[in-house]
Amino acid sequence: MSESLRLVKKYPNRRLYDTKTSAYITLSDVKALVLSLENFKVVDAKTGEDLTRSILLQIIIEEETAGVPLFTTELLAQMIRFYGHAMEGMLGKYLETNIKAFTEFQKKLREQSHTLYGENNSQMQSDMWSQFMNFQGPAMQTMMATYMDQSKKMVHKMQGQLKSQTLNIFSGIQLPGFATEEAIKPNKTD
């Protein structure tokens, strides 16, 4: 394990122990690690199982219930519908790529703010950034809903293409339960 990786152990009593500080921490402290871009891993103290994802999901649940939710009910329902679906891995990659693009946009906006207002004007930059981010809550919800809609359309299109390609490959072979392309085509009457 890399020394730069901060290890947090989760004990059966649900307490989290930070091995770097030798102290028990809360989910709020783990959230602070995320916000400070700290590289960490949460493991079960007894089994060594990686619990990082489940802890991050707990933080998301707390954030969603505490303030203005980032995810709409429809968006969450759409995400649930992708579990067990053939394209679920693709959706995760799609969302990850777009979140990275949004993060890059944020970074560039911050850099432009530094260029315009200088390094010494951090309070003004902080206020402007807060105002911008307050506006982004609803905009992010809309953007995520749009991504989900685009993902859904993309998945349906890819499913159609895969079905068509499969039918073309096996067009000469009669498979039980599968109609050939000719059987699918509508009958033409003269």
C-alpha positions in Angstrom: 0.0 0.0 0.0 1.3 3.4 -1.0 2.3 5.8 1.8 0.4 8.6 0.2 -2.8 6.5 0.6 -4.6 7.4 3.9 -6.1 4.3 5.5 -9.3 4.5 7.4 -10.6 1.4 9.2 -14.2 0.7 9.9 -14.9 -1.3 13.0 -18.0 -3.5 13.7 -19.4 -0.7 16.0 -19.6 1.4 12.8 -16.9 3.7 14.0 -14.2 4.9 11.6 -10.6 5.0 12.7 -8.1 7.2 10.8 -4.7 5.4 11.0 -2.8 8.6 10.1 -4.1 10.7 13.0 -4.7 7.7 15.3 -8.2 9.0 16.1 -11.8 8.1 15.4 -13.5 10.2 12.7 -17.0 10.8 11.4 -18.5 10.8 8.0 -18.1 14.6 8.0 -14.4 14.1 8.5 -14.3 11.7 5.5 -16.2 14.3 3.5 -13.5 16.8 4.4 -10.9 14.3 3.1 -12.8 14.1 -0.2 -13.0 17.9 -0.4 -9.3 18.3 0.3 -8.5 15.8 -2.5 -6.9 13.5 0.1 -6.1 10.0 -1.3 -7.8 7.5 1.1 -9.2 4.1 1.4 -11.8 2.8 3.9 -11.4 -0.9 4.8 -13.2 -3.2 7.2 -11.0 -3.6 10.2 -11.7 -7.3 10.6 -11.8 -8.6 7.0 -9.8 -5.9 5.1 -12.7 -5.6 2.6 -12.6 -2.2 0.7 -15.6 -0.2 1.9 -14.6 3.2 0.3 -17.5 3.2 -2.2 -20.2 2.4 0.5 -18.8 5.2 2.7 -18.9 7.6 -0.2 -22.5 6.6 -1.0 -23.4 7.2 2.7 -22.0 10.7 2.4 -24.0 11.3 -0.8 -27.2 10.1 0.9 -26.5 12.5 3.8 -25.9 15.4 1.4 -29.0 14.5 -0.6 -31.2 14.5 2.5 -29.7 17.5 4.2 -29.8 20.3 1.6 -30.8 20.9 -1.9 -30.6 17.5 -3.6 -28.3 17.2 -6.6 -30.3 14.3 -8.1 -33.9 14.5 -9.0 -36.2 11.5 -8.3 -36.5 10.8 -12.0 -32.7 10.8 -12.4 -32.3 8.4 -9.5 -35.1 6.2 -11.0 -33.3 6.2 -14.4 -30.0 5.2 -12.8 -31.6 2.3 -10.9 -33.1 1.1 -14.2 -29.6 0.7 -15.6 -28.5 -1.8 -12.9 -28.4 -5.3 -14.3 -28.8 -3.8 -17.8 -26.3 -4.9 -20.4 -25.1 -1.3 -20.8 -24.7 -0.4 -17.1 -20.9 -0.2 -17.3 -21.2 2.2 -20.2 -23.4 4.5 -18.2 -20.9 4.7 -15.3 -18.1 5.5 -17.7 -20.3 8.1 -19.5 -21.2 9.9 -16.2 -17.6 9.7 -15.0 -16.3 11.3 -18.2 -18.9 14.1 -18.1 -18.2 14.9 -14.4 -14.5 15.1 -15.3 -15.3 17.5 -18.1 -17.4 19.6 -15.7 -14.6 19.6 -13.2 -12.2 20.8 -15.9 -14.7 23.6 -16.7 -14.7 24.6 -13.0 -10.9 24.6 -12.9 -10.7 26.8 -16.0 -13.3 29.2 -14.6 -11.3 29.4 -11.4 -8.1 30.1 -13.3 -9.8 32.9 -15.4 -11.0 34.4 -12.1 -7.4 34.5 -10.8 -6.3 36.1 -14.0 -9.0 38.8 -13.9 -9.0 39.6 -10.2 -5.5 38.6 -9.2 -4.2 36.4 -6.4 -4.7 39.0 -3.6 -8.5 39.3 -4.1 -9.4 35.8 -2.8 -12.4 36.9 -0.8 -14.1 38.4 -3.9 -13.2 35.3 -5.9 -14.7 33.1 -3.1 -17.9 35.2 -3.0 -18.2 35.1 -6.8 -17.5 31.3 -6.8 -20.2 30.8 -4.1 -22.7 32.7 -6.1 -21.8 30.8 -9.3 -22.1 27.4 -7.4 -25.4 28.4 -5.9 -26.7 28.9 -9.4 -25.2 25.6 -10.5 -27.3 23.4 -8.2 -30.4 23.6 -10.4 -28.3 23.8 -13.5 -26.4 20.6 -12.5 -29.7 18.8 -11.9 -30.9 19.8 -15.4 -27.5 18.8 -16.9 -27.6 15.4 -15.1 -31.1 14.8 -16.3 -30.1 15.6 -19.8 -27.1 13.3 -19.6 -29.4 10.5 -18.4 -31.8 11.1 -21.2 -29.0 11.2 -23.7 -27.6 8.0 -22.2 -30.9 6.3 -22.4 -31.3 7.2 -26.1 -27.7 6.1 -26.8 -28.3 2.8 -25.1 -31.5 2.1 -27.0 -29.7 3.0 -30.3 -26.8 0.7 -29.5 -29.2 -2.1 -28.6 -30.9 -1.7 -31.9 -27.6 -1.8 -33.7 -26.4 -4.8 -31.8 -29.7 -6.6 -32.5 -29.4 -5.7 -36.2 -25.8 -6.9 -36.4 -26.7 -10.1 -34.6 -29.5 -10.8 -37.0 -27.2 -10.1 -40.0 -24.6 -12.5 -38.6 -27.0 -15.3 -37.9 -29.4 -14.6 -40.9 -28.6 -18.0 -42.5 -29.0 -20.0 -39.3 -32.4 -20.7 -37.8 -32.1 -20.2 -34.1 -35.0 -21.2 -31.8 -36.7 -18.1 -30.3 -35.1 -15.7 -32.8 -36.8 -14.4 -35.9 -34.7 -13.9 -39.0 -34.5 -10.4 -40.5 -36.9 -11.5 -43.3 -39.5 -12.5 -40.7 -39.2 -9.1 -39.0 -39.7 -7.1 -42.2 -43.3 -6.0 -42.7 -45.2 -7.9 -45.4 -45.5 -6.0 -48.7 -48.8 -6.4 -50.4 -49.1 -5.4 -54.1 
